[in-house]
């Protein structure tokens, strides 16, 4: 398994990560024995970054992962997240500290390698979406205190929200990592996209992260499952999730994914899933790609796909050509 450096953290993480969220669902609703087998197999495959959050299954993902880690006692890197409800600035520090304590209790750990702010970042605070200035002042100060207390090693953001606000936070170099939505349906985080592209333009967020020496954790690499090209969901997985920066609906995303099938028919990849994973790791700004799993077989397939390496330039050029066909379409 290829390893890449996670930005200024210096951690060497596997290019394929283990997502513990509800989209795949294994670590939320799976059987305990299946969860332990999957984590053990992931470790054998060389996967050393595991990512969870308090929100996943209302804490069940952290609880289940904590149980498995206590049993296996593996050597790995672990990230979790805090998502705040609407919170007054004066209360942000206390709320973040309380959330971390609850996460550590569920995980049965004394500290985590990476603690991430899970809320959307926007220009002006509204409800559970927080202004960039508030994030840079209140959230960073709270995370720094937790780092000084030895409860976290590094801290990051989930880079969703408003593009200008995200650029402001990333360019400030205050966070160590960013979780960035980047996939075949919306590659805007990686650079220029065609005029009229029917998705949020993240304005080369990967380039900004690289300049800020932030580690990039690639999220939504399969657009919540849409880049399988099928609307079918595994019983353990969540219902079709709301898109993040791709189409206006999951069904729209699936329809666009099917328009990328020439990548498979022309021999660039064995499946849309493989094409999607290899597309993401072709961008060297990406440190690790998170995939959510429902089964051990899905884990094995993702590892085999990643093992084939980056999509070559000819395949990337063909993907760009197909993506230009999305321009002008409604969201």
N, C-alpha and C positions, 0 to 999 in steps of 0.2 A: 504494500500500500504506500503510494507516494505521500510524503509529508511536506507541508509548507509552513513557513513561519507566520504566526498570527500577529502580524504588525509589530508594534513596539513592545508587545508583551514578551517577545522572544520565545514563546511556546511553540514547539513543533507539533502541529496537529495533522491528523490524517485528512487527506483531501476529501474523503467521504466521511460525513459525520452521522450520528445516530440521533434522529429527532424523536422526542418522546411525547409528542402532542397528540391531539384528538383526531387529526386528519387521518393518520394511519391507524391510531387507536390501540396498538398492541400494549403500550405501557399504561394505558388508561383502563381498558376493558378486557385485556387478555387474561388468560389463565396464568397463575403464578409460575407454574413449571415452564410454560411457553416463554414467558418474559425472561426467566433465568437462562433458558437455552439460547434465546436470541442475543442477549447481552454477552454471554460466554462466547458464542460464535462470532459476534462482531469483534470482540477482542482478539480472537484467533485470526481474523481477517486483517488485523492491523488497525482497526478503527479505535481511536483513542479520545475522540471528543464526543461527549453526550450532552444534549441540550434539552432542558425541561423548563417548566414555568409553574408558578402557583395556580395560574388560571386553567391549566390543562386538567380537565376532569375535576375541577374544584379541589385541587390538591392531591388527587389520586395518583397522578403521574409521579409526583415527587415521593409520595409514600411508597409506591411500588418500586421505584428506582432505588430508594433508600434501602428497602428490604433486600433487593438483589445485590446491591453493592456491599451490604453487611455480610451477605453469604459468600460472595466471590472474593471480596477484598482485592479488587483489581487496581492496577496502576493506570489512571486515566485522568483526563481533564473534564471538569463538569461546569456547565453554565446553567443558571436559572434566572428568573426575571421577577420583577415587581410591576404590577399594573395598578395604579392608584385610581380610586374613585375621585370625583370632584373634590378637591382639597385646597383649603386656604394656604397661601405661601408659608405662613408661620407654622403650619402643621405638617408640611411636607417631610421634613427631616424625621420627625417622630413616626410618621406613617411608614416611611421607607425602612426605618430601623425595626419596627414591629413586624413588617412583612418579611424581612430577612430572618428574624428570629423564628417565625413560624415555618419558613421554608427549611431552615437548618434542622428544626425539630422533626419535620416530616422526612427529611433526607438522612437523618441520624448522623449528621456531620457537625464539625465545629467551625468549618469555613468552606467556602466554595471558591473555585478558581476564577469564575467570571459571574458578575451580577449585572443584570441589564435592565434598563428602563424600558418598559413594554408599551407605554402610552404613545399615541401619535403626537408628533411635534409640529406645531403650526405657528402662524404669525401672532395670533392673539388667543389667550386661554379661553376655552369654551367647554364647560363640563369636564369630561375626562380627557380632553385634548389640551396639551400644555404649550404655552408660548416658549419660543426658543430662549428668550431672555430668562424666563423662570427656570428652565432646564439648566442653563449655564450657571445660574446663581444658586438656587435652592437645591436642585437635584445633585449637581456636582459636589456641593459642600457636604451633603448627606452621605454620598458615596465615599468621599475622601475620609470622613470620620470613620466609616465602617472599615475602610482599608487600614487606617491607623490603629484600629482596635484589633486587627488581625483576622477579621471575619470574612474578608474577601481579598483576593489578590489583585484583580483587575475589574474594570467596569466599562459597560458599553451601552449602546442604544439599539432599539429596534427602529430602523430608519424608514418609518412610514409617516405620512402626514403631508405637509406642504413642502414643495421642492426648495423654495428659497429659505424656509426655516431650517430644513435639514442641512442645506449647504452652510448656513450660519453656524450651526452646532458642530458639524464636521470640521469646518475650517478653523474653528476655535482651538482644535487639538486638545480638548479637555477630556475626551473619552478615549479608551484604548481600542474599542472595537465597534463595529456597526453591523447589524443584520440587514442585508440589502436584498430587496426583491429584484431578481434578475433572471429572465428566462426567455425562451424562444418566442413567447407571445408578446413580451414587452422587454426588449433589450436596451431601453433608453438609459438605464443606469450605467451601461457600458460605453455610451457615446452617442453620436448623432443618430437620429431616426428620421425616416421620410416625413416630409411635410404632410400634415393631415393624418398622422398616425393616430389610430383610435384608442389611445391609452395615455395615462399620465406620463409626462416627460420628466423623468428624474434627473435630467440635466447632467449626465456623466457623473453620477454620484460615486461610482467606483474610482474615477480619476481623482475626485476630491479626497476620497478616503486614502488612496495611495499617497497623495501629496501630504496628507496629515499623518502618515505612518500608522494608520489604523488597520487592524486586522479586519478582514471582511468575512462574515459568515453568510453564505448565500442561502436565502430563504425563498420559499415558493418556487423552487426550481422546476416543479411539475405543475405549477399553477393550481395547487390544491388537488391535483389528480387529473385535471382537465387534459394535460399533455400526454395522458395515456391514449387519448383519442376516443375514450368511451365514457359514457355517463354512469356506468355501473359502479357501485360502491361495495367494498367488502363489508360484511356485517360488523366488524370491529371498528370500522372507520366512521367518521362523522358524516352527517348529511352533507350534500354539496356545499362547500364553504363559500362565503361571499368573496368575490375576487379582490385582490389587492393590486391595484394599478394595471390590471390587464383588461378584461372586457367589462361590459355592464352587467353580465350575469354568467353563471357557471356554464349554462347551455351555449352562450355565445363563445366562451372560451373553448369548449369542446369542438364547436363547429370550425373555429379558426385552426385548432390543432389538426383537424383532419385535412386542412388545406396544406399542411406541412408534410403530408405523407409521401410526396415525391422523394424526400430525403431517404426514406426506407426503400421505395420501389427502385430508386436509382443506385442503391447499394452503398449509400454513405453511412448507414447504421442499420442494425437489425430490427429496431423498433423506435417509435417516437420517444419512449422513455430513455432508451440508450442515447438517442440523438440529443435529448434535452440535457442529460447529465454531462455528456462530453462537450456540448456547447458551453455550458457554464464554466467548466474547468479550463476551457481554452483561453479564458481571460485570466491573466496572471495576477490580477489584483485580488482575485478570489482565493481565500485561504482554505476554506472548507465548505462543502456543500451539504446542507441538511436535507435528509430524506426521512419522511415518516413512514414507518413500516406497520403492516397489518399481520404479516406472516414471516416466517424464517425464509421462505422461498423468495419473497420480495427483497429481503436483505441480501441473499446470495446473488440475485440478479443484478442489483445495484452495484455490488462489489465487482462483479464480472464486467459490467459496462464501464465503470470507472477505470478498471484495469486495462482497458483498451486505449486509454489516454485521450488527449484532446482531439476534437474534430480537426481534420486537416484543413488547410486553407481552401481547397476546392469545395469542401462541404460547407464551410462557413460562408463562402461566397454564394453558394446555392441557397443557403438559409436566408441570407440577406435579400436575395432576389424574391424569394417567396414571401418574406415579411413585407416587402414593398407593396405586395398585393393587398395588404390590410389597409393601406392609406386611403382615406376618404370614406371608409365604412363607418356607419354609426356605432356607438358604443353599445 
